[in-house]
Amino acid sequence: MNNVTKIVAAMLVLLAVLLGGYAFILANKPPQQAKPVNAPTPLAEKKTPVVVADKLLPAGVPIEAGALKVVDLPIDPAGSYRDVGALAGKIPKFDIGPGTPVTESSLVKGLTLLLSEGERAVAVPVDEVVGTGNRVSPGDFVDVFFTLKQGQDVNKTQARLLLSRLRVLTYGSASAAGDAPADDGATPVRNNNPAPVARTAVLAVPTADVNRLLLATQNGKLQLVLRNPTDTTAPDVSLFPEPPPVLAGKSSLTKEQREALEQADNQAYAGLELTGLSGGASARPAPAARARPRQPAAAPRAEANTVEVVRGTKREVVGF
């Protein structure tokens, strides 16, 4: 073996010894603990100011500003409010519990908010003639006339003013409340098709007069007559006898209770007969005269070429 070979062999042996020592050191070295991976710092959570109920908001009761507060929420409910003042005076459809966001869908809207105290919304049938050539619009004031044909007797057909200065809330598809958006915020689809022919109109009617309008609608024919909104004239109903109600008050009522009978809601509950609407019934007696017994009406005197006709409790003489 020459010297070169010996040198190479010695170097390989030395390298082997070094590698073996390094392997021994690695084998006996304690394992290094893995460094914990820091979780990424989350971004600040976005919050939105939303008006919520600070206490129970009962259904049908106007909301007071003091019953509301603004809180920051991680959500933004559809139709929510940012300002407490925008909700003052609005009316919930249902009870809203404390901490619940107040949204548009939870509030009363539409025609009911256009009614004054003591008014009711009543729908009546209309056509081109009844609606003054379809020139009636929501927001107009109208007088309601009606014609009534009683049986086959043409002489008893009548026409007169029924109710005066009623507000029109809707006429056909047009509404004084406007096109309120749907609760889900969807925009109503509009097209170029002509508006449908008006078949109904909704009127704001005093509660005590609803019975008159219903009877006239079912038994006669209505006519809506436009009037100038600045014209506030109206018939003085105190000049005419008041028809008797269907239900009379109890005889044992106190003075306060008898006075309560004149309230609009009680008058509406007492009702009205068609004979009272047409003027065929006896007038309601005055409070002081209600206890007096009624005297039987004298029979009409028959004349030549006449015949006495009896219809129930009514008697009349008809010529021929």
Secondary structure, 3 states (H helix, E strand, C coil): CCHHHHHHHHHHHHHHHHHHHHHHHHHHCCCCCCCCCCCCCCCCCCCEEEEEECCCECCCCCCCHHHEEEEEECCCCCCECCCHHHCCCCCECCCECCCCECEHHHECCCHHHHCCCCEEEEEEECCCCCCCCCCCCCCCEEEEEEEECCCCCHHHCEEEEEEEEEEEEEECCEECCCCCCCCCCCCCCCCCCCCCCCCEEEEEEEHHHHHHHHHHHHHCEEEEEEECCCCCCCCCHHHCCCCCCCCCCCCCCCHHHHHHCCCHHHHHHHCCCHHHHHCCCCCCCCHHHCCCCCCCCCCCCCCCCEEEEEECCEEEEEEC
